[in-house]
Amino acid sequence: MTIQKDEMIKEVYTMLKDREINPSGYFDDGGRWFSHNADLIDVREPSRAWPYSQLTACRSRKYVAKIAEKHKVQSVEQLIKCI
């Protein structure tokens, strides 16, 4: 991974962490949040006790790197659209 790509991932990760952007997903009637990119995270299914398990995983640097790799993005703007 190049320095530029690392910086791009870090910038988008920081935006997710600071809640400037949000990962794509949806809430069900039970208040659980499900990711549209669940295939890229390895975490338990949301439950009533842990409704944000996938949301937390989608705010990680590892997730941002996987999105960048999957979609072969070249800019921060492209990466944000894929998140």
N, C-alpha and C positions, 0 to 999 in steps of 0.2 A: 504494500500500500504506500502510495507516495505521500509526501509531506502535505501537499495541497489537499488530497483526499482526507487525510487525518484532520486537517484544520476545518474542512467542510463538515465532517462528522461531529467534531467537537462543537462547532457553532450551532448546528441543529440540535444536538443533545442539550446544550445549554438553554436553547429556546424552549424545548420540551420541559426541562427541569424547572424553568422559571414560569411555566404556564403561558408563554407567549403564543405557542401553537399547541394543538392537541392531536394525538394520534387518531386515525380513523377507526370508528367502532360504533357500537350502539348499546343502549340500556334496554333490558327487558322489563317486563311488568314487576319483577321481583327486586328491581334496583341493581341487578348485576350488570357489569359492563363487559361486553364481548368485543374482541378485536376483529377487524376485517382481515388482518394478516396473522391470524393465529398459527398458521403453519410455520412462521418464523420464530416463534417463542416456545420455550419449553417450560411451561408453568402449569399449575393445577387449573382445572376449570373453575370459573367463578361460582361461588355458593353464597347462601345468605350470610354465612359467617365471614367469608372472604370475598366480598362482591367486587373488589377492585384488583384482584390478583393479576389479570391480564393487563389492565391499565398501568399498573406499576411496572410490569415487564416492558411495556411499550414506551416507557419513559427512560429506558436504559440506553447507554452508549452502545452496547452490544446489539440491540435491536436496530438502532440507527445504522450501524455498520452493515447489518444483514440486508436492510432495505436498499442501501447504496449499492451493495453487491448484486442483489437480485435484479434491480432495474438499471444497473450500469449508468448511474447518473454522473453528470459532468459539472453540475453547478449546485449551489445551495438552493436556488429556486426550484430546480428539478427535484431535489431531495425532499423539500418541503411538500411539494405536490404529491409525492409518493407516500409520505407519512400519513 
